[in-house]
Amino acid sequence: MAEGVLKHYGADAVEAYSAGSEPSSVNPTAIRVMDEIGIDISGQRSKHLREFSKENFDYVITVCDNADRACPAFPGPVKRLHWPFPDPPHSREVTGEVLAEFRRIRDLIHVQFKASALTGVFE
């Protein structure tokens, strides 16, 4: 979800990638709740951190505590930011509670990235 929000607000000015230490697949519930706010993440794929180990980044943003601990060092003068959002439920069963939690986390991510872009974090 964070990759989708950053790409949405960064448009042509930002290249955004997301990766994890245990990639699986993009959760259909994440796709659904992002679509509700007009952001299509259906074309994204789950990637492992190793894919980016030799890349140079201006920023590396971790969005959960597990990611912050597992995130490797990247080459170059990278600025690391940690925005600790809760992990969404891992359940594939879509209940009202699961949808509500995905929406809550989506909204937290949305607000954080939008506020950061407006305050110059990415300049």
C-alpha positions in Angstrom: 0.0 0.0 0.0 2.8 2.4 0.8 4.4 1.9 -2.6 1.1 2.7 -4.3 0.6 5.9 -2.2 4.1 7.1 -2.8 3.8 6.5 -6.6 0.5 8.3 -6.6 1.7 11.4 -4.9 5.3 11.3 -6.3 4.0 10.8 -9.9 6.9 11.5 -12.3 9.2 12.9 -9.6 9.6 9.7 -7.6 10.6 6.2 -8.3 9.1 4.0 -5.5 9.8 0.4 -4.8 8.7 -1.8 -2.0 10.3 -5.0 -0.7 10.2 -7.3 2.3 12.2 -9.9 4.0 9.4 -12.5 3.4 7.6 -11.6 0.2 4.5 -13.4 -0.8 1.8 -11.9 -3.0 0.0 -8.6 -3.0 -3.0 -9.1 -0.7 -6.3 -8.8 -2.5 -7.8 -6.9 0.4 -5.0 -4.3 0.0 -5.8 -4.0 -3.7 -9.5 -3.5 -2.8 -9.0 -0.8 -0.2 -6.5 1.1 -2.3 -8.9 1.0 -5.2 -11.5 2.7 -3.0 -9.3 5.8 -2.9 -8.5 5.7 -6.6 -5.0 4.1 -6.4 -4.5 0.9 -8.4 -1.9 -1.5 -6.9 -3.1 -4.6 -8.8 0.0 -4.5 -11.0 2.4 -4.4 -8.1 4.3 -7.5 -7.1 5.8 -8.7 -3.9 9.6 -8.4 -4.0 12.5 -9.5 -1.7 15.0 -7.0 -0.2 17.8 -8.8 -2.1 16.5 -7.5 -5.4 17.6 -4.0 -4.3 20.8 -4.7 -2.3 23.1 -3.0 -4.7 20.8 -0.1 -5.6 21.5 3.5 -4.6 18.5 5.2 -3.0 17.9 8.7 -1.8 15.5 7.5 0.8 14.7 4.1 2.4 11.5 4.2 4.3 10.5 1.3 6.5 6.8 1.1 7.4 6.7 -1.6 10.1 9.0 -2.6 13.0 9.9 -5.9 11.4 10.9 -4.1 8.2 13.0 -1.7 10.2 14.9 -4.5 11.9 15.4 -6.5 8.7 16.3 -3.7 6.4 19.9 -4.0 5.2 22.3 -1.1 4.7 22.2 0.3 1.2 25.1 1.8 -0.6 25.5 5.6 -0.9 24.3 8.5 1.2 20.8 7.1 1.8 18.4 8.8 4.3 16.5 6.3 6.4 13.1 7.0 7.7 11.0 4.8 9.9 7.2 5.2 9.9 5.9 2.4 12.1 2.5 1.4 10.7 0.9 -1.8 12.1 0.9 -4.8 9.8 -2.5 -5.5 8.3 -4.2 -8.7 9.2 -2.6 -11.8 7.4 -6.0 -13.4 7.2 -7.3 -14.1 3.6 -10.8 -14.2 5.0 -12.4 -10.8 4.3 -14.6 -9.8 7.3 -15.8 -6.4 8.2 -13.1 -6.2 10.9 -10.4 -7.1 8.4 -11.6 -4.5 5.9 -11.8 -1.9 8.6 -8.2 -2.6 9.7 -6.9 -2.5 6.2 -8.7 0.8 5.7 -7.3 2.2 8.9 -3.8 1.3 8.0 -4.3 2.6 4.4 -5.5 5.9 5.8 -2.5 6.2 8.2 -0.1 5.5 5.3 -2.0 8.0 3.1 -1.9 10.8 5.6 1.8 10.2 6.5 3.1 10.2 2.9 0.9 13.2 1.9 2.0 15.2 4.9 5.6 14.4 4.2 5.4 15.3 0.6 3.8 18.6 1.5 6.4 19.4 4.2 9.4 18.8 1.9 10.6 15.5 3.2 11.2 14.3 -0.3 12.9 17.5 -1.6 
